[in-house]
Amino acid sequence: MGDQTQQQLERMMKMFLDEQAANKARQDELNRKLEALTLDLASIKEATAVTGSNTQERTSKTKGPAISTGSETQSGNSIFPKVTKLDFPKYNGLEDPMGWISRCEHFFRHQQTPEEEKV
């Protein structure tokens, strides 16, 4: 009975050590993937920081303060606005032109179009 118990303990110890080695290999692989993702995230943040500064320069050229609709989420230094579709109003010649101009101004405000880009 002593030899049988010893053999069973040895088998269990071998299984334990094999499982421990497999867990270490999985952990090392996860660490490599995490490091790669961290590097990717850093490069994305760097790229969006450059893009974000260009966007801020464009916004500062617009007439008046930027209007926040509450549809923006901020992550780090980057702002990702939610996309909403707003078609440019067409004038059909039958309606009041002042109403059409008002809708055009709303469109330009919503798009944050600089004054020099308006046609």
Secondary structure, 3 states (H helix, E strand, C coil): CHHHHHHHHHHHHHHHHHHHHHHHHHHHHHHHHHHHHHHHHHHHHHHHHHHHHHHHHHHHHCCCCCCCCCCEEEECCEEEECCCCCCCCCCCCCCCHHHHHHHHHHHHHHHCCCHHHCC
